[in-house]
Amino acid sequence: MKKKPAMRYLLNGKEYPCPIELAVSVFAGRWKVSIICQLLKGKKRYGELKKNIIGVNHKMLAEQLRELEEAGIVKREVYPVVPPKVEYELTERGHGLSPVIEYLREWGEHFQTESPEESLSTAHGS
């Protein structure tokens, strides 16, 4: 019996052996989920994102916005005005993350406890 070739999942020229790995790679990055959460509320200018995401620096915000744009999650629109105006918004694919983000929020609220030991026993099914 011939073995069926393993499925490969592609994103921006990179192969992933599993669709979950591909999905997680979209979120990989300290600030990406925060950026997506902000953009789920609507279009934002760069300065609004920088102000609303506590702790992010210019380099990381710009880099992670660029990666999300390359993944087709975020759309960047540049307006031909002086001073330059740039807005970011989620694409249709980006809006598709809404239930995932909501589930992660609910999971985080449920997982949060007063005691770290309780978190560990809950996480390990004890």
C-alpha positions as CSV (number, residue, x, y, z in Angstrom):
1,M,0.0,0.0,0.0
2,K,1.4,3.4,-1.0
3,K,1.7,6.0,1.7
4,K,-0.1,9.2,1.0
5,P,2.2,12.3,0.9
6,A,2.0,14.5,4.0
7,M,0.0,17.7,3.6
8,R,2.1,20.8,3.7
9,Y,0.6,24.2,4.6
10,L,2.2,27.4,3.1
11,L,2.4,31.0,4.3
12,N,4.6,33.5,2.7
13,G,6.9,30.9,1.2
14,K,7.3,29.0,4.5
15,E,6.0,25.4,4.8
16,Y,4.3,24.1,7.9
17,P,3.6,20.4,8.5
18,C,0.4,21.1,10.5
19,P,-2.3,23.8,10.0
20,I,-2.1,24.5,13.8
21,E,1.5,25.4,13.4
22,L,0.7,27.7,10.6
23,A,-2.1,29.4,12.6
24,V,0.1,29.8,15.7
25,S,2.9,31.3,13.5
26,V,0.5,34.1,12.6
27,F,0.2,34.9,16.3
28,A,3.9,34.4,17.1
29,G,5.1,37.7,18.3
30,R,4.7,39.5,21.6
31,W,2.4,42.2,20.3
32,K,0.4,40.6,17.4
33,V,-2.6,39.5,19.5
34,S,-2.8,43.0,21.1
35,I,-2.7,44.6,17.6
36,I,-5.4,42.3,16.4
37,C,-7.6,43.1,19.5
38,Q,-7.2,46.8,18.8
39,L,-8.1,46.5,15.2
40,L,-11.2,44.3,16.0
41,K,-12.5,47.6,17.4
42,G,-12.1,49.3,14.0
43,K,-9.5,51.2,11.9
44,K,-6.6,52.7,13.8
45,R,-3.8,55.1,12.9
46,Y,-0.3,54.1,13.9
47,G,-0.2,56.6,16.8
48,E,-3.5,55.2,18.2
49,L,-2.1,51.7,18.2
50,K,1.2,52.8,19.8
51,K,-0.8,54.7,22.5
52,N,-3.2,51.8,23.2
53,I,-0.7,49.0,23.3
54,I,1.2,49.6,26.6
55,G,4.9,48.7,26.4
56,V,5.3,48.3,22.6
57,N,8.1,50.3,21.1
58,H,8.2,51.8,17.6
59,K,10.4,49.1,16.1
60,M,8.3,46.2,17.3
61,L,5.0,47.7,16.4
62,A,6.2,48.5,12.9
63,E,7.7,45.1,12.4
64,Q,4.7,43.2,13.7
65,L,2.2,45.3,11.7
66,R,4.3,44.5,8.6
67,E,4.3,40.7,9.4
68,L,0.5,40.8,9.9
69,E,0.1,42.7,6.6
70,E,2.3,40.1,4.8
71,A,0.1,37.3,6.3
72,G,-3.0,39.0,4.9
73,I,-4.4,39.8,8.4
74,V,-3.9,43.6,8.3
75,K,-4.5,46.1,5.5
76,R,-2.4,49.3,5.5
77,E,-3.8,52.3,3.8
78,V,-1.7,55.4,3.0
79,Y,-3.4,58.6,2.2
80,P,-1.7,61.1,-0.1
81,V,-1.8,64.0,2.4
82,V,0.8,66.1,4.3
83,P,1.6,65.2,7.0
84,P,1.3,61.5,5.9
85,K,-1.8,59.7,7.2
86,V,-1.7,55.9,7.5
87,E,-4.5,53.7,8.8
88,Y,-4.6,50.0,9.6
89,E,-7.6,47.7,9.6
90,L,-8.2,44.0,9.6
91,T,-8.8,42.3,6.3
92,E,-11.7,39.8,5.9
93,R,-9.2,37.1,6.9
94,G,-8.2,39.2,9.9
95,H,-11.9,39.6,11.0
96,G,-12.1,35.8,10.7
97,L,-9.9,35.7,13.8
98,S,-12.6,37.3,16.0
99,P,-14.0,34.0,17.4
100,V,-10.4,32.8,18.1
101,I,-9.5,35.9,20.0
102,E,-12.8,35.8,21.9
103,Y,-12.2,32.2,22.8
104,L,-8.7,33.0,24.0
105,R,-10.1,35.9,26.1
106,E,-12.7,33.6,27.7
107,W,-10.1,30.9,28.2
108,G,-7.7,33.4,29.9
109,E,-10.5,34.6,32.2
110,H,-11.4,31.1,33.2
111,F,-7.7,30.0,33.6
112,Q,-6.8,33.0,35.8
113,T,-6.8,32.2,39.5
114,E,-5.6,33.7,42.7
115,S,-3.1,30.9,43.3
116,P,-0.3,29.8,40.8
117,E,-0.5,26.3,42.3
118,E,-4.2,26.1,41.4
119,S,-3.3,27.2,37.8
120,L,-0.8,24.4,37.6
121,S,-3.1,21.7,38.9
122,T,-5.9,22.9,36.6
123,A,-3.6,23.0,33.6
124,H,-2.4,19.4,34.3
125,G,-5.9,18.1,34.9
126,S,-5.2,17.2,38.6
